[in-house]
Amino acid sequence: MSRKPTALDTFMARKAEIDEALARLQALSDDHFNTHPDEINWGHAGSLGYIAEKLKELTDFAFQEGEYAE
């Protein structure tokens, strides 16, 4: 009989997922989001704007800032 996962098990698994996603994003950023300066267009700028907006929402939630401030 297998045991049910604990809250700690689930927390640590989710933390590992987040750590992996952050590492992938950092690597992509280090590579300038797979773009070359001579090829950048408004679509690239818009895509980064979307990513920045979502990251801002996440950091606001994590740090209880912006709309999540108490």
C-alpha positions as CSV (number, residue, x, y, z in Angstrom):
1,M,0.0,0.0,0.0
2,S,1.5,3.3,-1.0
3,R,1.2,6.3,1.3
4,K,-0.5,9.5,0.5
5,P,1.8,12.4,-0.3
6,T,2.1,14.9,2.5
7,A,1.9,18.6,2.1
8,L,5.7,18.7,2.3
9,D,6.0,16.2,-0.5
10,T,3.7,18.3,-2.7
11,F,5.4,21.5,-1.7
12,M,8.9,20.2,-2.6
13,A,7.7,18.7,-5.9
14,R,6.1,22.1,-6.9
15,K,9.2,24.0,-5.7
16,A,11.3,21.7,-8.0
17,E,9.0,22.5,-10.9
18,I,9.4,26.2,-10.2
19,D,13.1,25.9,-9.9
20,E,13.3,24.1,-13.3
21,A,11.1,26.7,-15.0
22,L,13.2,29.6,-13.6
23,A,16.4,27.9,-14.7
24,R,14.9,27.5,-18.3
25,L,13.8,31.1,-18.4
26,Q,17.2,32.3,-17.2
27,A,19.0,30.3,-19.8
28,L,16.6,31.6,-22.5
29,S,17.2,35.2,-21.2
30,D,21.0,34.6,-21.2
31,D,20.6,33.7,-24.9
32,H,18.6,36.9,-25.6
33,F,15.4,34.8,-26.0
34,N,16.9,33.1,-29.1
35,T,17.1,36.3,-31.0
36,H,19.9,38.2,-32.7
37,P,20.1,42.0,-32.3
38,D,19.8,42.5,-36.1
39,E,16.6,40.4,-36.2
40,I,14.6,42.0,-33.4
41,N,11.2,43.4,-34.3
42,W,8.1,44.7,-32.6
43,G,6.8,41.1,-32.3
44,H,9.8,40.2,-30.2
45,A,9.3,43.3,-28.0
46,G,5.7,42.4,-27.6
47,S,6.4,38.9,-26.6
48,L,8.9,40.1,-24.0
49,G,6.3,42.5,-22.7
50,Y,3.9,39.6,-22.2
51,I,6.5,37.6,-20.4
52,A,7.4,40.6,-18.2
53,E,3.7,41.2,-17.4
54,K,3.2,37.6,-16.3
55,L,6.4,37.6,-14.2
56,K,5.3,40.9,-12.6
57,E,1.9,39.3,-11.6
58,L,3.8,36.3,-10.2
59,T,6.3,38.4,-8.2
60,D,3.5,40.7,-6.9
61,F,1.7,37.5,-5.7
62,A,4.8,36.0,-4.1
63,F,5.9,39.2,-2.4
64,Q,2.3,40.5,-1.7
65,E,2.8,43.6,-3.7
66,G,0.7,45.5,-6.3
67,E,-2.9,44.1,-6.4
68,Y,-1.9,41.5,-3.8
69,A,-0.6,44.0,-1.2
70,E,-2.4,43.9,2.1
